[in-house]
Amino acid sequence: MEQMTLSDMPNSTIILYEDVEKAKKKADKLHMARNKALNLINDAKARYVKEKTRARSKKAAEEKDAYLNSPHFAKLKDYEREQDIIDAYGWDMITEAESDALIELWREREAVKAKTFDGVYNDEVTDALRQAYAFVAELWEDELEAAYVLEKDFKKQRQETEIGAQEFMDRVNRDYETLVRKSREDSDEQ
């Protein structure tokens, strides 16, 4: 039987350990760069959203204060509590209709006071940053995948080489034992 080496194998490319190590180093470098870029994009987006949310909250608070101090609620200036309105009706200082209207206005003002703005800020800039994040997340994916495949193929090649080497050593040992046995038989016949 004829011996076959890796270089004799059809359509096989020998993958060198050095090539795999270079590809792994490059992939690690690209992976770190990509992660750093993604973190920077996240940080920029967080800062931008925080700044815009703060500005929007400040504006909303100013608008809320202006609304609470508007003539709409002026009728409530003489009342510190809802109970004061009920007491005024009880003492016949106001009519039942006025009492109902003032209590409704009081509850409306309390609802406005309690209202907070919980929405997440979103605009064209946050959309652009989200798209940039998606783009960077996919950046170099082909090169990273190629390095992974190269390492996988190298491990497969190494395993096949070890199996081939073991098979070769087994055949050499069988041939050696056969030669030793024949040599003993020949020396016994003489």
C-alpha positions in Angstrom: 0.0 0.0 0.0 1.3 3.4 -1.0 1.8 6.1 1.7 -0.1 9.3 1.4 1.0 12.6 2.9 -1.1 15.7 3.5 0.5 17.4 0.5 -0.6 14.4 -1.7 -4.2 14.7 -0.6 -6.4 16.1 -3.4 -8.0 19.6 -2.8 -6.5 19.9 0.6 -4.9 23.0 1.9 -2.5 22.8 4.8 -3.4 25.3 7.5 -0.5 26.4 9.5 -0.6 27.1 13.2 0.9 30.6 12.6 -1.9 31.5 10.2 -4.5 30.5 12.8 -2.8 32.5 15.5 -2.6 35.6 13.2 -6.2 35.2 12.4 -7.2 34.8 16.0 -5.1 37.9 17.0 -6.7 40.0 14.3 -10.2 38.7 15.2 -9.6 39.6 18.9 -8.4 43.0 17.9 -11.5 43.6 15.6 -13.8 42.2 18.3 -12.3 44.6 20.9 -12.5 47.5 18.5 -16.1 46.7 17.7 -17.1 46.4 21.4 -15.4 49.7 22.2 -17.3 51.4 19.3 -20.5 49.9 20.5 -19.9 51.1 24.0 -19.1 54.6 22.8 -22.3 54.7 20.7 -24.3 53.6 23.8 -22.6 56.2 26.0 -23.3 58.9 23.4 -26.9 57.9 23.1 -27.3 57.8 26.9 -25.8 61.3 27.3 -27.9 62.7 24.5 -31.1 61.2 25.8 -30.3 62.3 29.3 -29.7 65.9 28.2 -32.8 66.0 26.0 -34.9 64.4 28.7 -33.7 66.9 31.3 -34.4 69.8 29.0 -37.9 68.3 28.2 -38.6 67.7 31.9 -37.5 71.2 32.8 -39.8 72.6 30.0 -42.6 70.3 31.1 -42.2 71.4 34.8 -42.2 75.1 33.7 -45.4 74.5 31.7 -46.9 72.5 34.5 -46.2 75.4 37.0 -47.5 78.0 34.6 -50.7 75.9 34.2 -51.1 75.4 37.9 -50.8 79.2 38.5 -53.1 80.0 35.6 -56.4 81.8 36.0 -58.0 78.4 35.4 -57.2 77.4 39.0 -57.6 81.0 40.4 -60.8 80.0 42.2 -58.9 77.7 44.4 -56.6 80.4 45.9 -58.7 80.6 49.1 -58.6 76.8 49.7 -55.6 75.0 51.1 -57.2 71.6 51.3 -60.2 69.8 49.7 -61.7 69.7 53.2 -61.8 73.5 53.2 -64.2 73.4 50.2 -66.4 70.9 52.0 -66.4 73.0 55.1 -67.3 76.2 53.2 -70.3 74.4 51.7 -71.2 73.2 55.2 -71.2 76.8 56.5 -73.3 77.9 53.6 -70.5 80.1 52.3 -70.8 78.5 48.8 -73.6 76.7 47.0 -73.7 73.0 46.3 -73.0 73.6 42.6 -70.1 75.8 43.5 -68.8 73.2 45.9 -69.1 70.4 43.3 -67.3 72.6 40.7 -64.5 73.6 43.1 -64.0 69.9 44.3 -63.8 68.8 40.6 -61.3 71.7 39.9 -59.3 70.7 43.0 -59.0 67.1 41.9 -58.0 68.2 38.4 -55.3 70.4 39.9 -54.1 67.5 42.1 -54.0 65.2 39.1 -51.9 67.8 37.2 -49.5 68.1 40.2 -49.1 64.3 40.4 -48.5 63.9 36.7 -45.0 63.0 35.7 -43.4 62.5 32.3 -42.1 58.9 32.0 -41.6 58.6 28.2 -38.3 57.7 26.7 -36.9 60.5 24.5 -36.7 59.5 20.9 -35.9 61.6 17.8 -33.9 61.5 14.6 -30.6 61.6 16.5 -31.5 58.6 18.6 -32.7 56.8 15.5 -29.4 57.5 13.8 -27.4 56.3 16.8 -29.6 53.1 16.9 -28.8 52.5 13.2 -25.1 53.2 13.8 -25.1 50.6 16.6 -26.7 48.0 14.3 -24.2 48.8 11.6 -21.2 48.5 13.9 -22.6 45.3 15.5 -22.4 43.7 12.0 -19.1 45.3 11.1 -16.3 42.8 10.4 -18.7 39.8 11.0 -17.3 38.1 7.8 -13.7 38.4 9.0 -14.6 37.2 12.5 -16.5 34.3 11.0 -13.6 33.5 8.7 -11.2 33.4 11.6 -13.6 31.0 13.5 -13.9 28.8 10.4 -10.1 28.8 9.9 -9.5 27.7 13.6 -12.2 25.0 13.3 -10.6 23.7 10.0 -7.2 23.8 11.7 -8.5 21.7 14.6 -10.1 19.2 12.2 -6.9 19.0 10.1 -4.9 18.4 13.3 -7.2 15.7 14.4 -7.1 14.0 11.0 -3.3 14.2 11.0 -3.2 12.7 14.5 -5.5 9.9 13.4 -3.5 9.3 10.3 -0.2 9.3 12.3 -1.7 6.8 14.7 -2.9 4.6 11.9 0.5 4.8 10.3 2.3 3.9 13.6 -0.1 1.0 14.0 0.7 -0.2 10.5 4.5 0.2 11.1 4.1 -1.8 14.4 2.2 -4.6 12.6 4.7 -4.7 9.8 7.6 -4.7 12.4 5.9 -7.5 14.3 5.4 -9.4 11.1 9.0 -9.0 10.1 10.2 -10.0 13.6 8.0 -13.1 13.5 9.2 -14.1 10.0 12.8 -13.5 11.1 12.3 -15.8 14.1 10.6 -18.4 11.9 13.5 -18.2 9.4 16.1 -18.5 12.1 14.2 -21.5 13.6 14.2 -23.3 10.3 17.9 -23.0 10.0 
